[in-house]
């Protein structure tokens, strides 16, 4: 199965088997269901996890993007027949970025907004008998334009970086948890954070050390959707007695109390 990850710029280089090597901030993996489950249990770097339906190239214009999606419409309908049950609703949203490689400043000027992209894609692809619910859909579809790459994908889990249960009180300048997790993964068994603040690095290091999956931060509804639509059984196991020590100083009293 193909899995698409939204990550912070630069972290995509962590994935050696990424099929989108020319794009910054996106990772496309071809993995088994078992490997996908392991990703859910061990990978804390992704901001969003998606199931790609269409991945193709276009010339940067809205007309070209919709033309590509129109030619691939059968692939979208196959997805609908497989993952959407009768009576379930759907909604489209758009993501647009005018560069493919952030580190080389390869700018591709688009003649459309992310809203226009999602609207026109929905008009082209959604059958008339399909229920649309923009506020609370059962399945969220994202249309992604990165430079000259167009992607249509089902958003399995979005805004994962906001779902950390330990983040009861978030500082306005707090480090994003996905970045903190990546930084913690580069360290040794023993980690010291001299400017702990609200403890984002410490918590992420602790989660990595004990292999605490992002699944533990999700609602039962989100877990049920993953199990049902992807036909996997979720059984969370946390590693006990992991080696290493995490040291912190200059912790925020407010953060610790919460």
Secondary structure as the mmCIF struct_conf table of DSSP 4:
data_model
#
loop_
_struct_conf.conf_type_id
_struct_conf.id
_struct_conf.beg_label_comp_id
_struct_conf.beg_label_asym_id
_struct_conf.beg_label_seq_id
_struct_conf.end_label_comp_id
_struct_conf.end_label_asym_id
_struct_conf.end_label_seq_id
STRN STRN1 UNK A 2 UNK A 6
TURN_TY1_P TURN_TY1_P1 UNK A 9 UNK A 10
HELX_RH_3T_P HELX_RH_3T_P1 UNK A 11 UNK A 14
TURN_TY1_P TURN_TY1_P2 UNK A 16 UNK A 17
BEND BEND1 UNK A 19 UNK A 19
TURN_TY1_P TURN_TY1_P3 UNK A 21 UNK A 22
BEND BEND2 UNK A 23 UNK A 25
STRN STRN2 UNK A 26 UNK A 30
HELX_RH_AL_P HELX_RH_AL_P1 UNK A 33 UNK A 42
BEND BEND3 UNK A 47 UNK A 47
STRN STRN3 UNK A 48 UNK A 57
BEND BEND4 UNK A 60 UNK A 61
HELX_RH_AL_P HELX_RH_AL_P2 UNK A 62 UNK A 71
TURN_TY1_P TURN_TY1_P4 UNK A 72 UNK A 72
HELX_RH_AL_P HELX_RH_AL_P3 UNK A 73 UNK A 83
TURN_TY1_P TURN_TY1_P5 UNK A 86 UNK A 87
STRN STRN4 UNK A 89 UNK A 97
BEND BEND5 UNK A 98 UNK A 98
STRN STRN5 UNK A 99 UNK A 99
BEND BEND6 UNK A 100 UNK A 100
TURN_TY1_P TURN_TY1_P6 UNK A 102 UNK A 105
STRN STRN6 UNK A 107 UNK A 107
BEND BEND7 UNK A 111 UNK A 112
HELX_RH_AL_P HELX_RH_AL_P4 UNK A 114 UNK A 125
BEND BEND8 UNK A 126 UNK A 126
TURN_TY1_P TURN_TY1_P7 UNK A 128 UNK A 129
BEND BEND9 UNK A 130 UNK A 130
STRN STRN7 UNK A 131 UNK A 132
BEND BEND10 UNK A 134 UNK A 136
BEND BEND11 UNK A 138 UNK A 138
STRN STRN8 UNK A 139 UNK A 146
TURN_TY1_P TURN_TY1_P8 UNK A 147 UNK A 148
STRN STRN9 UNK A 149 UNK A 157
HELX_RH_3T_P HELX_RH_3T_P2 UNK A 160 UNK A 162
TURN_TY1_P TURN_TY1_P9 UNK A 165 UNK A 166
BEND BEND12 UNK A 168 UNK A 169
TURN_TY1_P TURN_TY1_P10 UNK A 172 UNK A 173
HELX_LH_PP_P HELX_LH_PP_P1 UNK A 174 UNK A 176
HELX_RH_AL_P HELX_RH_AL_P5 UNK A 177 UNK A 185
TURN_TY1_P TURN_TY1_P11 UNK A 186 UNK A 186
BEND BEND13 UNK A 187 UNK A 187
BEND BEND14 UNK A 189 UNK A 190
STRN STRN10 UNK A 191 UNK A 193
TURN_TY1_P TURN_TY1_P12 UNK A 194 UNK A 195
STRN STRN11 UNK A 197 UNK A 197
TURN_TY1_P TURN_TY1_P13 UNK A 198 UNK A 198
HELX_RH_AL_P HELX_RH_AL_P6 UNK A 200 UNK A 209
TURN_TY1_P TURN_TY1_P14 UNK A 210 UNK A 211
HELX_RH_3T_P HELX_RH_3T_P3 UNK A 214 UNK A 217
BEND BEND15 UNK A 218 UNK A 218
HELX_RH_AL_P HELX_RH_AL_P7 UNK A 220 UNK A 230
TURN_TY1_P TURN_TY1_P15 UNK A 231 UNK A 231
BEND BEND16 UNK A 241 UNK A 241
BEND BEND17 UNK A 243 UNK A 243
STRN STRN12 UNK A 246 UNK A 248
BEND BEND18 UNK A 250 UNK A 250
STRN STRN13 UNK A 251 UNK A 251
HELX_RH_AL_P HELX_RH_AL_P8 UNK A 253 UNK A 257
#
